[in-house]
Each structure stands twice: as structure tokens, then as C-alpha cells.
Amino acid sequence: MKFSAIHPYVYLATRYPFAKGQSSSPRICYMSSVYLISGGYGLLLTGGQTLRVSPGMLIHVPPGQLHEWRADAAEPMIHLCCYFDWHPVDREGVFDWACPICYKPEQLKEEMLGPLFPYPLPLSVDVGLLRGWTERFQRFYKAGEFDNEQTFIRNLTIQRHFQEFIDDLLHLLLSGQPIPDRRISSLLEQMEQDLLHDVPKPLEAYYSSLQLSRGHFFELFRKSTGASPVEYMNRFRVNRAKEDLLHSPLSITEIAEKYHFSSLHYFSRLFHRQTGQTPREFRTR
């Protein structure tokens, strides 16, 4: 998605208090979602990691990402949450309401997924003063229904307040982080597709395509992602393997082959280095 296409549009914004020990169940949202923890505690399970959440934390989950919320058994968390697209996606006629959520990955309608932000955004940040962010959320509460001739004028006001919120949100999420080099961001998409569908290309193929020297490429890549190209590729493959270990019937050998690891031994060693567990331990935990 190009920056010129960004036109944030919110479908649902609300306050959601969890019950003690409640789980959202593993789920996939069709649109981007943001959660402000306004009280209580809980866990977010996503991407093979478990994040402990507490008041003042703000969480961003991109569309299509499997995740699960689990509330604390004594002090359950309270969400101020919103579900939105970076530019509107027409889902009316496909779903019964404007904020669909998929609980069975095999039934996901991938063509209905919303766009990703052009650059990676952090999973969580600390908002500092909770009251100010609570007031921001309250200005654009929305019920999650499709707009019609009776609601569209009110919706204009909601969307205006929401876009002010997005302005503040991006300043917070990108604070102290220079926007990554566009060439690297485009290359990451190609690299990830290669890792998913083909044997990984040698690094020279990537920096040559950008007409960069090896040293300059490595410098830009680390500045944009926080990792070297090899570290990024291995982390991407291991994270994908985590999802398959938890949610597919593939054997560990088949998963290693799917992501083009040179051997089962190398896959297991790299997996253990990144997670502290073997693939088998991770699957049976």
C-alpha cells in the first residue's frame, strides 16, 4: 500500500471488560486492531510469543494475524479497542456486520483482509498518561454496523475524531524510529514471499536488484528492521514454523522442508536458539 492510499477508517470502537480468566479464543481479525489496556491484567498470545499486558499498554495487531487474549484470573483486563482499515475495504454483502472476526483459520477469506501499514509497527508501546488516551478513544466509539443513510452524517464526525487519534497513534508508535528506507520495505515483501514459496535466494540477488553495495545494503537493512538480513530471514522462518507447529498437522520434518531449512538438525538447533525449546517441546507444551 502506498502512502497516498492511506485513509484510515474505523468500523468498531468500544470498551470491553473481560471476565475473570476469560479467553477470546484464538482468532484472526480482518482489519487492523488497536487495544488500550485501561485496567487489569492478562496475556496476549501471538506470533509464537506470550506478552503480559497491564494498564497503560497499547497493542497493535495487524490484519490476518492469529492471536488470543487471556484475562487474569484475579484482575481481568479491560480493553478500549478499535478495529479499522488503513483504507476502507468493502465487506458488505460478504459479512453480516462491519467488523468480522474469523475463529477457524481454514475458513479465512483472505481476499477480505485489510491492508497493512507500509512499514512494520511495534506490537506494543507504553502510552504514559492513561487518561488522555482514554479520552481519545471515547471520542470515536462506534457500534460496528454498516453505515446507511441514517448514520452517515454522524459517521463523518466519528471518522474525523478517529483520524486525529491515528495521527497521535503513529507519532507514538514511530517515536524515535526513523521511517525505514522504502527500498528495504519493498524488498522485505519480496523476501518473505521467496521464503514462503521458493528456495531462499542468495543475499547478493537482493542487494544487486537495488543496485546497492553489500555494506550499504546491510546498513540500511539493520536500520530498517533491527536485524541483519540472515537474522531477519531466520526469525521469519522460525515464526512461520511456530504457527504450523501449533495449528497444522504437518510433521516437524515436513515443516523444516516447507521453510527450506537445510536439514532437520539445523532447523531444530536454530529453533531452540530463538525460543529456548525444541520444535517438539514447543508443539507439546
Backbone as CSV, one residue per row, in Angstrom:
resi,resn,N_x,N_y,N_z,CA_x,CA_y,CA_z,C_x,C_y,C_z
1,MET,0.836,-1.194,0.000,0.000,0.000,0.000,0.873,1.247,0.000
2,LYS,0.552,2.213,-0.852,1.293,3.459,-0.924,0.760,4.438,0.126
3,PHE,1.616,5.400,0.510,1.176,6.388,1.488,-0.009,7.194,0.957
4,SER,-0.048,7.412,-0.356,-1.141,8.191,-0.933,-2.487,7.487,-0.793
5,ALA,-2.463,6.171,-0.517,-3.710,5.405,-0.382,-4.221,5.368,1.053
6,ILE,-3.441,5.858,2.005,-3.844,5.774,3.416,-5.016,6.719,3.691
7,HIS,-6.091,6.134,4.167,-7.273,6.893,4.583,-7.944,6.080,5.692
8,PRO,-7.449,6.179,6.909,-7.921,5.303,7.990,-9.441,5.411,8.203
9,TYR,-10.045,4.255,8.421,-11.498,4.191,8.580,-11.819,3.187,9.672
10,VAL,-12.523,3.634,10.716,-12.838,2.781,11.860,-14.238,2.192,11.716
11,TYR,-14.382,0.904,12.071,-15.664,0.198,11.983,-16.274,-0.049,13.359
12,LEU,-15.414,-0.307,14.338,-15.896,-0.616,15.683,-14.909,-0.046,16.683
13,ALA,-15.433,0.666,17.670,-14.605,1.162,18.769,-15.441,1.085,20.036
14,THR,-14.910,0.447,21.063,-15.720,0.199,22.246,-14.845,-0.087,23.468
15,ARG,-15.492,-0.186,24.604,-14.850,-0.611,25.843,-15.275,-2.044,26.103
16,TYR,-14.301,-2.925,26.385,-14.636,-4.339,26.596,-13.956,-4.847,27.870
17,PRO,-14.731,-5.023,28.945,-14.168,-5.607,30.172,-14.229,-7.134,30.109
18,PHE,-13.113,-7.797,30.330,-13.085,-9.261,30.354,-13.580,-9.782,31.698
19,ALA,-14.137,-10.972,31.689,-14.444,-11.681,32.930,-13.171,-12.346,33.450
20,LYS,-13.178,-12.738,34.703,-12.006,-13.379,35.299,-11.654,-14.662,34.548
21,GLY,-10.418,-14.754,34.082,-9.950,-15.948,33.392,-10.506,-16.138,31.992
22,GLN,-11.231,-15.159,31.466,-11.856,-15.303,30.141,-10.814,-15.333,29.023
23,SER,-11.086,-16.123,27.996,-10.254,-16.173,26.790,-11.075,-15.699,25.592
24,SER,-10.405,-14.995,24.684,-11.078,-14.586,23.442,-11.180,-15.744,22.458
25,SER,-10.458,-16.841,22.746,-10.224,-17.943,21.803,-9.287,-17.447,20.699
26,PRO,-8.474,-18.334,20.120,-7.610,-17.924,19.007,-8.469,-17.362,17.878
27,ARG,-8.034,-16.240,17.308,-8.864,-15.576,16.314,-8.012,-14.765,15.347
28,ILE,-8.613,-14.419,14.217,-7.971,-13.589,13.206,-8.932,-12.460,12.860
29,CYS,-8.486,-11.224,13.006,-9.299,-10.077,12.626,-9.014,-9.716,11.168
30,TYR,-10.064,-9.359,10.455,-9.901,-8.992,9.049,-9.288,-7.602,8.889
31,MET,-9.359,-6.806,9.919,-8.816,-5.456,9.851,-7.759,-5.254,10.926
32,SER,-7.058,-4.149,10.867,-6.111,-3.809,11.923,-6.884,-3.553,13.214
33,SER,-6.230,-3.786,14.341,-6.885,-3.536,15.622,-5.889,-2.956,16.613
34,VAL,-6.399,-2.075,17.458,-5.597,-1.434,18.496,-6.326,-1.587,19.824
35,TYR,-5.574,-1.925,20.867,-6.150,-2.184,22.186,-5.388,-1.363,23.228
36,LEU,-6.095,-0.546,23.973,-5.523,0.156,25.110,-5.952,-0.578,26.366
37,ILE,-4.979,-1.028,27.154,-5.302,-1.719,28.412,-5.559,-0.636,29.456
38,SER,-6.846,-0.419,29.767,-7.196,0.671,30.682,-7.281,0.214,32.131
39,GLY,-7.218,-1.090,32.352,-7.243,-1.623,33.713,-7.033,-3.124,33.695
40,GLY,-6.613,-3.684,34.827,-6.452,-5.123,34.944,-5.252,-5.679,34.195
41,TYR,-5.220,-7.021,34.117,-4.060,-7.705,33.565,-4.503,-8.884,32.703
42,GLY,-3.584,-9.361,31.895,-3.881,-10.507,31.057,-2.696,-10.866,30.192
43,LEU,-2.937,-11.752,29.245,-1.902,-12.218,28.329,-2.391,-12.053,26.894
44,LEU,-1.446,-11.759,26.009,-1.693,-11.796,24.571,-0.762,-12.839,23.975
45,LEU,-1.348,-13.833,23.303,-0.572,-14.882,22.640,-0.648,-14.651,21.135
46,THR,0.491,-14.397,20.520,0.515,-14.160,19.082,1.928,-14.328,18.543
47,GLY,2.027,-14.830,17.322,3.327,-14.968,16.688,4.308,-15.835,17.451
48,GLY,3.792,-16.810,18.210,4.683,-17.684,18.964,5.212,-17.086,20.248
49,GLN,4.737,-15.900,20.637,5.185,-15.289,21.882,4.002,-15.005,22.791
50,THR,4.280,-14.849,24.073,3.267,-14.535,25.071,3.647,-13.222,25.735
51,LEU,2.761,-12.229,25.618,3.019,-10.894,26.156,2.113,-10.642,27.353
52,ARG,2.720,-10.314,28.470,1.964,-9.938,29.660,1.527,-8.483,29.519
53,VAL,0.214,-8.216,29.611,-0.276,-6.855,29.413,-0.795,-6.282,30.723
54,SER,-0.679,-4.959,30.859,-1.044,-4.262,32.085,-1.506,-2.849,31.728
55,PRO,-2.101,-2.125,32.679,-2.644,-0.800,32.374,-1.588,0.139,31.778
56,GLY,-2.016,0.865,30.754,-1.120,1.811,30.094,-0.442,1.265,28.858
57,MET,-0.597,-0.028,28.600,-0.017,-0.605,27.393,-0.989,-0.452,26.227
58,LEU,-0.449,-0.163,25.064,-1.234,-0.079,23.837,-0.695,-1.109,22.859
59,ILE,-1.591,-1.939,22.337,-1.219,-3.073,21.493,-1.768,-2.858,20.087
60,HIS,-0.938,-3.123,19.087,-1.372,-3.061,17.683,-1.234,-4.453,17.076
61,VAL,-2.331,-4.975,16.513,-2.320,-6.282,15.852,-2.720,-6.075,14.388
62,PRO,-1.864,-6.422,13.440,-2.200,-6.223,12.024,-3.254,-7.214,11.549
63,PRO,-3.921,-6.938,10.435,-4.942,-7.866,9.920,-4.324,-9.196,9.526
64,GLY,-5.086,-10.263,9.748,-4.629,-11.590,9.344,-3.720,-12.278,10.338
65,GLN,-3.427,-11.655,11.479,-2.503,-12.239,12.449,-3.281,-13.001,13.526
66,LEU,-2.998,-14.278,13.648,-3.641,-15.113,14.658,-3.229,-14.647,16.050
67,HIS,-4.199,-14.490,16.946,-3.885,-14.054,18.308,-4.992,-14.497,19.265
68,GLU,-4.648,-14.503,20.541,-5.614,-14.880,21.581,-5.360,-14.032,22.813
69,TRP,-6.438,-13.535,23.415,-6.372,-12.799,24.677,-6.812,-13.717,25.818
70,ARG,-6.089,-13.649,26.936,-6.468,-14.399,28.131,-6.421,-13.459,29.331
71,ALA,-7.551,-13.295,29.976,-7.645,-12.379,31.108,-7.098,-13.010,32.381
72,ASP,-6.566,-12.170,33.240,-6.073,-12.611,34.542,-7.236,-13.176,35.369
73,ALA,-6.943,-14.195,36.168,-7.989,-14.844,36.954,-8.442,-14.012,38.142
74,ALA,-7.621,-13.055,38.565,-7.972,-12.227,39.722,-8.350,-10.807,39.325
75,GLU,-7.549,-10.198,38.449,-7.799,-8.825,37.996,-7.851,-8.808,36.471
76,PRO,-8.996,-9.136,35.883,-9.080,-9.232,34.422,-8.911,-7.882,33.743
77,MET,-8.313,-7.892,32.574,-8.026,-6.668,31.836,-9.305,-6.055,31.263
78,ILE,-9.205,-4.763,31.021,-10.250,-4.009,30.341,-9.637,-3.419,29.079
79,HIS,-10.271,-3.663,27.947,-9.814,-3.130,26.659,-10.611,-1.895,26.279
80,LEU,-9.921,-0.864,25.817,-10.528,0.120,24.932,-9.979,-0.252,23.567
81,CYS,-10.827,-0.662,22.651,-10.330,-1.258,21.416,-11.015,-0.659,20.197
82,CYS,-10.295,-0.687,19.089,-10.876,-0.235,17.833,-10.376,-1.123,16.702
83,TYR,-11.237,-1.302,15.710,-10.964,-2.153,14.556,-11.126,-1.295,13.307
84,PHE,-10.099,-1.243,12.474,-10.091,-0.275,11.380,-9.248,-0.780,10.208
85,ASP,-9.420,-0.136,9.071,-8.561,-0.363,7.912,-7.770,0.902,7.627
86,TRP,-6.565,0.713,7.068,-5.760,1.869,6.682,-6.365,2.570,5.475
87,HIS,-7.131,1.865,4.685,-8.094,2.486,3.779,-9.280,1.540,3.691
88,PRO,-10.495,2.055,3.469,-11.698,1.224,3.608,-11.719,0.024,2.655
89,VAL,-12.230,-1.088,3.172,-12.457,-2.298,2.383,-13.959,-2.596,2.420
90,ASP,-14.557,-2.796,1.257,-15.990,-3.063,1.182,-16.264,-4.539,1.477
91,ARG,-16.797,-4.824,2.657,-17.115,-6.202,3.043,-18.624,-6.423,3.145
92,GLU,-19.404,-5.385,2.867,-20.857,-5.504,2.943,-21.334,-6.473,1.872
93,GLY,-22.227,-7.368,2.230,-22.682,-8.401,1.318,-21.924,-9.697,1.480
94,VAL,-20.732,-9.614,2.113,-19.926,-10.811,2.393,-20.110,-11.221,3.848
95,PHE,-20.158,-10.211,4.742,-20.338,-10.450,6.173,-21.587,-9.725,6.666
96,ASP,-22.093,-10.185,7.807,-23.313,-9.600,8.363,-23.059,-8.312,9.121
97,TRP,-21.820,-8.084,9.512,-21.523,-6.826,10.195,-20.154,-6.323,9.771
98,ALA,-19.863,-5.075,10.131,-18.714,-4.366,9.556,-17.386,-4.757,10.170
99,CYS,-17.418,-5.543,11.236,-16.168,-5.903,11.921,-16.066,-7.417,12.086
100,PRO,-15.902,-8.156,10.993,-15.870,-9.624,11.090,-14.575,-10.135,11.718
101,ILE,-14.688,-11.244,12.436,-13.545,-11.915,13.058,-13.652,-13.395,12.728
102,CYS,-12.549,-14.000,12.372,-12.514,-15.412,11.983,-11.927,-16.245,13.125
103,TYR,-12.654,-17.289,13.541,-12.180,-18.166,14.608,-11.701,-19.517,14.090
104,LYS,-11.857,-19.762,12.811,-11.383,-21.002,12.189,-10.493,-20.625,11.010
105,PRO,-9.151,-20.687,11.183,-8.238,-20.221,10.132,-8.518,-20.809,8.754
106,GLU,-8.998,-22.049,8.714,-9.250,-22.672,7.410,-10.432,-22.014,6.690
107,GLN,-11.242,-21.222,7.406,-12.380,-20.546,6.783,-12.094,-19.077,6.469
108,LEU,-10.860,-18.653,6.680,-10.500,-17.250,6.447,-10.666,-16.879,4.974
109,LYS,-11.337,-15.764,4.708,-11.473,-15.233,3.354,-10.353,-14.206,3.144
110,GLU,-9.222,-14.683,2.622,-8.032,-13.841,2.550,-8.245,-12.600,1.702
111,GLU,-9.117,-12.681,0.703,-9.353,-11.526,-0.167,-10.053,-10.391,0.565
112,MET,-10.589,-10.669,1.766,-11.268,-9.653,2.556,-10.372,-9.026,3.620
113,LEU,-9.126,-9.479,3.717,-8.201,-8.900,4.695,-7.887,-7.455,4.340
114,GLY,-7.796,-6.622,5.356,-7.450,-5.227,5.152,-5.978,-5.052,4.831
115,PRO,-5.596,-3.854,4.374,-4.199,-3.582,4.014,-3.315,-3.423,5.237
116,LEU,-2.040,-3.715,5.055,-1.042,-3.488,6.088,-0.498,-2.070,5.972
117,PHE,-0.057,-1.518,7.084,0.642,-0.238,7.048,1.939,-0.421,6.256
118,PRO,2.385,0.598,5.501,3.556,0.409,4.628,4.839,-0.001,5.341
119,TYR,4.955,0.274,6.641,6.155,-0.090,7.382,5.770,-0.887,8.627
120,PRO,6.661,-1.736,9.123,6.345,-2.506,10.334,6.088,-1.590,11.526
121,LEU,5.071,-1.917,12.308,4.758,-1.176,13.523,4.989,-2.081,14.730
122,PRO,5.424,-1.525,15.864,5.669,-2.367,17.047,4.383,-2.982,17.574
123,LEU,4.529,-4.138,18.203,3.369,-4.827,18.774,2.801,-4.051,19.959
124,SER,3.664,-3.470,20.791,3.175,-2.793,21.998,4.047,-1.591,22.340
125,VAL,3.407,-0.604,22.958,4.099,0.572,23.482,3.418,0.971,24.786
126,ASP,4.091,1.797,25.564,3.519,2.351,26.791,3.031,3.761,26.483
127,VAL,1.764,4.061,26.782,1.204,5.363,26.405,1.551,6.471,27.384
128,GLY,2.071,6.128,28.563,2.362,7.162,29.552,1.104,7.533,30.319
129,LEU,0.550,8.729,30.065,-0.643,9.190,30.765,-1.879,8.498,30.194
130,LEU,-2.479,7.626,30.975,-3.595,6.804,30.508,-4.847,7.641,30.246
131,ARG,-5.089,8.650,31.056,-6.338,9.412,30.949,-6.493,10.059,29.576
132,GLY,-5.425,10.664,29.063,-5.505,11.333,27.771,-5.870,10.381,26.647
133,TRP,-5.304,9.177,26.680,-5.601,8.199,25.634,-7.002,7.615,25.792
134,THR,-7.469,7.497,27.033,-8.845,7.051,27.257,-9.828,8.040,26.647
135,GLU,-9.570,9.323,26.831,-10.446,10.345,26.269,-10.405,10.326,24.746
136,ARG,-9.244,10.059,24.168,-9.155,9.967,22.711,-10.068,8.861,22.172
137,PHE,-10.009,7.700,22.828,-10.842,6.577,22.393,-12.326,6.907,22.481
138,GLN,-12.721,7.540,23.559,-14.136,7.778,23.806,-14.766,8.702,22.761
139,ARG,-13.961,9.445,22.057,-14.487,10.402,21.082,-14.964,9.729,19.790
140,PHE,-14.547,8.475,19.547,-14.966,7.849,18.291,-15.564,6.445,18.507
141,TYR,-16.189,6.226,19.666,-16.881,4.957,19.879,-17.873,4.703,18.738
142,LYS,-17.904,3.462,18.257,-18.741,3.107,17.105,-19.231,1.678,17.275
143,ALA,-20.449,1.386,16.812,-21.111,0.130,17.146,-20.732,-1.059,16.275
144,GLY,-20.072,-0.851,15.126,-19.671,-1.985,14.304,-20.693,-2.385,13.261
145,GLU,-21.676,-1.512,13.002,-22.675,-1.793,11.983,-22.297,-1.085,10.687
146,PHE,-22.804,-1.591,9.571,-22.576,-0.919,8.297,-23.323,0.417,8.303
147,ASP,-22.695,1.439,7.725,-23.316,2.758,7.696,-24.417,2.806,6.638
148,ASN,-25.398,3.661,6.881,-26.511,3.830,5.948,-26.907,5.298,5.922
149,GLU,-28.030,5.590,5.253,-28.433,6.988,5.091,-28.796,7.651,6.417
150,GLN,-29.126,6.858,7.431,-29.438,7.441,8.742,-28.188,7.713,9.582
151,THR,-27.097,7.026,9.303,-25.921,7.115,10.180,-24.715,7.806,9.551
152,PHE,-24.755,8.088,8.241,-23.506,8.505,7.612,-23.035,9.888,8.071
153,ILE,-23.961,10.796,8.424,-23.531,12.126,8.878,-22.840,12.013,10.231
154,ARG,-23.443,11.252,11.140,-22.787,11.005,12.433,-21.441,10.323,12.218
155,ASN,-21.376,9.442,11.231,-20.133,8.722,10.956,-19.021,9.662,10.502
156,LEU,-19.356,10.726,9.808,-18.338,11.697,9.393,-17.616,12.276,10.611
157,THR,-18.374,12.577,11.647,-17.779,13.113,12.876,-16.902,12.069,13.548
158,ILE,-17.393,10.823,13.603,-16.618,9.734,14.205,-15.299,9.550,13.462
159,GLN,-15.352,9.524,12.134,-14.137,9.305,11.354,-13.151,10.462,11.519
160,ARG,-13.653,11.670,11.663,-12.757,12.811,11.880,-11.999,12.662,13.204
161,HIS,-12.731,12.292,14.253,-12.073,12.079,15.543,-11.101,10.901,15.475
162,PHE,-11.483,9.873,14.732,-10.603,8.705,14.613,-9.307,9.070,13.895
163,GLN,-9.371,9.867,12.864,-8.162,10.242,12.143,-7.246,11.105,13.004
164,GLU,-7.815,11.900,13.899,-6.992,12.626,14.868,-6.288,11.636,15.798
165,PHE,-7.018,10.589,16.193,-6.425,9.539,17.029,-5.284,8.835,16.295
166,ILE,-5.477,8.516,15.013,-4.441,7.841,14.231,-3.198,8.712,14.122
167,ASP,-3.378,10.016,13.979,-2.240,10.937,13.954,-1.420,10.787,15.231
168,ASP,-2.099,10.816,16.381,-1.406,10.651,17.666,-0.794,9.255,17.787
169,LEU,-1.544,8.246,17.303,-1.073,6.868,17.408,0.233,6.663,16.644
170,LEU,0.298,7.150,15.422,1.503,6.960,14.620,2.690,7.719,15.206
171,HIS,2.435,8.889,15.761,3.528,9.599,16.437,4.062,8.774,17.608
172,LEU,3.149,8.101,18.317,3.570,7.264,19.446,4.312,6.020,18.967
173,LEU,3.741,5.299,17.985,4.332,4.042,17.526,5.668,4.241,16.833
174,LEU,5.827,5.377,16.156,7.059,5.626,15.411,8.002,6.572,16.144
175,SER,7.691,6.874,17.408,8.518,7.795,18.184,9.950,7.296,18.287
176,GLY,10.869,8.151,17.870,12.290,7.799,17.957,12.733,6.803,16.921
177,GLN,11.841,6.445,16.009,12.193,5.475,14.979,12.100,6.149,13.607
178,PRO,13.205,6.363,12.947,13.127,6.919,11.601,12.364,5.969,10.694
179,ILE,11.554,6.538,9.801,10.799,5.688,8.872,11.791,4.899,8.032
180,PRO,11.654,3.589,7.953,12.615,2.757,7.233,12.720,3.133,5.761
181,ASP,13.853,2.814,5.173,14.082,3.072,3.758,13.051,2.313,2.921
182,ARG,12.369,3.029,2.016,11.307,2.426,1.211,11.820,1.235,0.408
183,ARG,13.077,1.300,-0.059,13.612,0.204,-0.860,13.671,-1.082,-0.045
184,ILE,14.052,-0.954,1.230,14.130,-2.140,2.092,12.737,-2.670,2.385
185,SER,11.774,-1.766,2.611,10.413,-2.204,2.896,9.831,-2.988,1.733
186,SER,10.063,-2.517,0.506,9.581,-3.245,-0.670,10.287,-4.584,-0.805
187,LEU,11.580,-4.579,-0.519,12.353,-5.812,-0.633,11.894,-6.857,0.384
188,LEU,11.482,-6.403,1.584,11.030,-7.342,2.615,9.825,-8.148,2.132
189,GLU,8.927,-7.498,1.406,7.776,-8.219,0.871,8.225,-9.323,-0.077
190,GLN,9.167,-8.986,-0.954,9.664,-9.973,-1.899,10.414,-11.091,-1.183
191,MET,11.221,-10.714,-0.201,11.992,-11.699,0.549,11.066,-12.677,1.269
192,GLU,10.007,-12.159,1.884,9.086,-13.027,2.617,8.334,-13.964,1.674
193,GLN,7.958,-13.472,0.505,7.312,-14.342,-0.478,8.263,-15.441,-0.944
194,ASP,9.534,-15.075,-1.146,10.529,-16.074,-1.536,10.675,-17.146,-0.459
195,LEU,10.692,-16.710,0.797,10.858,-17.661,1.894,9.656,-18.592,2.028
196,LEU,8.481,-18.096,1.660,7.268,-18.902,1.771,7.095,-19.876,0.612
197,HIS,7.539,-19.471,-0.566,7.185,-20.248,-1.752,8.364,-20.819,-2.527
198,ASP,9.562,-20.333,-2.295,10.711,-20.778,-3.072,11.902,-21.026,-2.155
199,VAL,12.917,-21.628,-2.738,14.179,-21.751,-2.018,14.757,-20.351,-1.838
200,PRO,15.190,-19.976,-0.619,15.706,-18.618,-0.401,16.824,-18.261,-1.373
201,LYS,16.771,-17.035,-1.872,17.796,-16.563,-2.790,19.048,-16.144,-2.020
202,PRO,20.204,-16.161,-2.661,21.400,-15.614,-2.009,21.219,-14.115,-1.794
203,LEU,21.823,-13.573,-0.751,21.650,-12.159,-0.426,22.085,-11.255,-1.566
204,GLU,23.067,-11.691,-2.326,23.553,-10.878,-3.433,22.442,-10.552,-4.421
205,ALA,21.497,-11.477,-4.588,20.389,-11.244,-5.518,19.544,-10.059,-5.070
206,TYR,19.439,-9.856,-3.751,18.620,-8.764,-3.236,19.336,-7.425,-3.341
207,TYR,20.581,-7.350,-2.873,21.215,-6.034,-2.910,21.640,-5.649,-4.317
208,SER,21.846,-6.624,-5.181,22.128,-6.303,-6.575,20.896,-5.723,-7.262
209,SER,19.724,-6.252,-6.898,18.486,-5.748,-7.509,18.220,-4.300,-7.121
210,LEU,18.754,-3.874,-5.972,18.592,-2.496,-5.518,19.761,-1.605,-5.951
211,GLN,20.741,-2.221,-6.621,21.949,-1.512,-7.049,22.657,-0.875,-5.855
212,LEU,22.767,-1.676,-4.786,23.461,-1.249,-3.580,24.687,-2.126,-3.362
213,SER,25.676,-1.561,-2.713,26.806,-2.377,-2.306,26.388,-3.260,-1.142
214,ARG,27.141,-4.312,-0.911,26.800,-5.228,0.181,26.797,-4.494,1.523
215,GLY,27.812,-3.664,1.765,27.914,-2.957,3.036,26.770,-1.976,3.249
216,HIS,26.415,-1.221,2.189,25.326,-0.251,2.307,24.001,-0.967,2.505
217,PHE,23.809,-2.081,1.823,22.596,-2.876,1.968,22.440,-3.362,3.406
218,PHE,23.507,-3.909,3.981,23.436,-4.408,5.352,23.129,-3.267,6.325
219,GLU,23.712,-2.098,6.081,23.484,-0.949,6.956,22.026,-0.509,6.909
220,LEU,21.474,-0.364,5.696,20.072,0.041,5.552,19.125,-1.015,6.112
221,PHE,19.462,-2.278,5.896,18.596,-3.367,6.354,18.504,-3.377,7.874
222,ARG,19.642,-3.272,8.548,19.630,-3.284,10.016,18.923,-2.047,10.564
223,LYS,19.108,-0.908,9.920,18.455,0.316,10.373,16.936,0.210,10.239
224,SER,16.479,-0.497,9.214,15.043,-0.626,8.952,14.376,-1.717,9.778
225,THR,15.097,-2.782,10.094,14.479,-3.947,10.742,15.043,-4.262,12.125
226,GLY,16.213,-3.703,12.456,16.849,-4.030,13.727,17.592,-5.346,13.714
227,ALA,17.748,-5.947,12.530,18.425,-7.243,12.414,19.209,-7.282,11.110
228,SER,20.156,-8.203,11.044,20.858,-8.433,9.787,19.926,-9.200,8.848
229,PRO,20.210,-9.234,7.537,19.353,-9.993,6.625,19.205,-11.464,7.016
230,VAL,20.302,-12.099,7.403,20.233,-13.517,7.776,19.401,-13.699,9.040
231,GLU,19.599,-12.812,10.036,18.809,-12.896,11.268,17.318,-12.711,10.972
232,TYR,17.016,-11.768,10.110,15.616,-11.496,9.761,14.982,-12.699,9.074
233,MET,15.693,-13.279,8.110,15.164,-14.423,7.374,14.948,-15.616,8.293
234,ASN,15.906,-15.868,9.185,15.756,-16.994,10.107,14.613,-16.768,11.089
235,ARG,14.496,-15.536,11.573,13.409,-15.218,12.505,12.057,-15.372,11.816
236,PHE,11.954,-14.926,10.578,10.708,-15.049,9.824,10.335,-16.522,9.651
237,ARG,11.306,-17.340,9.263,11.016,-18.752,9.031,10.637,-19.466,10.326
238,VAL,11.327,-19.150,11.406,11.009,-19.786,12.686,9.615,-19.374,13.162
239,ASN,9.263,-18.097,12.993,7.929,-17.650,13.407,6.839,-18.336,12.600
240,ARG,7.070,-18.520,11.306,6.100,-19.248,10.487,6.023,-20.713,10.923
241,ALA,7.163,-21.283,11.232,7.184,-22.672,11.687,6.418,-22.828,13.003
242,LYS,6.490,-21.817,13.885,5.737,-21.864,15.136,4.243,-22.006,14.871
243,GLU,3.745,-21.208,13.924,2.321,-21.277,13.610,1.945,-22.670,13.115
244,ASP,2.791,-23.255,12.268,2.485,-24.590,11.753,2.565,-25.652,12.848
245,LEU,3.511,-25.498,13.753,3.631,-26.453,14.848,2.379,-26.444,15.727
246,LEU,1.800,-25.261,15.906,0.636,-25.149,16.778,-0.682,-25.433,16.071
247,HIS,-0.748,-25.172,14.763,-2.056,-25.165,14.112,-2.135,-26.004,12.842
248,SER,-1.137,-26.836,12.560,-1.214,-27.690,11.368,-0.861,-29.128,11.739
249,PRO,-1.291,-30.084,10.921,-0.959,-31.493,11.176,0.392,-31.897,10.600
250,LEU,1.135,-30.958,9.984,2.418,-31.298,9.375,3.393,-31.832,10.412
251,SER,4.206,-32.802,10.017,5.247,-33.301,10.912,6.363,-32.260,11.004
252,ILE,7.222,-32.412,12.005,8.332,-31.468,12.176,9.262,-31.519,10.964
253,THR,9.485,-32.700,10.432,10.315,-32.823,9.223,9.677,-32.094,8.051
254,GLU,8.367,-32.217,7.891,7.666,-31.548,6.794,7.715,-30.028,6.948
255,ILE,7.628,-29.557,8.189,7.708,-28.109,8.428,9.111,-27.597,8.096
256,ALA,10.136,-28.351,8.484,11.513,-27.956,8.154,11.701,-27.876,6.641
257,GLU,11.142,-28.824,5.931,11.247,-28.823,4.470,10.430,-27.699,3.858
258,LYS,9.262,-27.419,4.422,8.386,-26.372,3.888,9.088,-25.025,3.878
259,TYR,9.892,-24.749,4.909,10.562,-23.454,5.006,12.036,-23.530,4.610
260,HIS,12.365,-24.594,3.888,13.667,-24.719,3.207,14.867,-24.670,4.159
261,PHE,14.712,-25.258,5.342,15.880,-25.429,6.201,16.739,-26.548,5.616
262,SER,18.040,-26.396,5.689,18.945,-27.334,5.020,18.868,-28.736,5.592
263,SER,18.472,-28.849,6.867,18.330,-30.164,7.492,17.432,-30.046,8.714
264,LEU,16.899,-31.159,9.163,16.086,-31.169,10.372,16.921,-30.749,11.577
265,HIS,18.182,-31.182,11.606,19.066,-30.825,12.708,19.271,-29.317,12.770
266,TYR,19.511,-28.695,11.615,19.733,-27.247,11.594,18.469,-26.508,12.023
267,PHE,17.298,-26.954,11.545,16.032,-26.344,11.945,15.842,-26.433,13.460
268,SER,16.081,-27.609,14.033,15.897,-27.795,15.473,16.865,-26.932,16.275
269,ARG,18.101,-26.861,15.803,19.119,-26.068,16.513,18.773,-24.577,16.470
270,LEU,18.368,-24.075,15.308,18.007,-22.670,15.169,16.733,-22.354,15.951
271,PHE,15.771,-23.263,15.905,14.519,-23.078,16.642,14.795,-22.981,18.139
272,HIS,15.654,-23.863,18.643,15.999,-23.855,20.069,16.740,-22.576,20.447
273,ARG,17.585,-22.096,19.557,18.347,-20.878,19.828,17.417,-19.678,19.981
274,GLN,16.338,-19.640,19.172,15.441,-18.491,19.196,14.349,-18.595,20.247
275,THR,13.948,-19.804,20.607,12.804,-19.968,21.509,13.148,-20.598,22.854
276,GLY,14.323,-21.227,22.939,14.669,-21.939,24.162,14.027,-23.307,24.261
277,GLN,13.328,-23.739,23.196,12.675,-25.044,23.161,12.961,-25.732,21.838
278,THR,12.891,-27.044,21.837,12.953,-27.768,20.572,11.589,-27.655,19.901
279,PRO,11.500,-27.908,18.598,10.181,-27.886,17.945,9.181,-28.838,18.601
280,ARG,9.651,-30.012,19.025,8.738,-30.975,19.648,8.242,-30.452,20.998
281,GLU,9.141,-29.856,21.779,8.733,-29.293,23.080,7.727,-28.162,22.872
282,PHE,7.966,-27.337,21.860,7.081,-26.207,21.581,5.689,-26.721,21.192
283,ARG,5.641,-27.770,20.383,4.345,-28.287,19.922,3.550,-28.930,21.046
284,THR,4.215,-29.563,21.997,3.515,-30.342,23.043,3.409,-29.619,24.364
285,ARG,3.813,-28.349,24.413,3.795,-27.638,25.696,2.384,-27.469,26.224
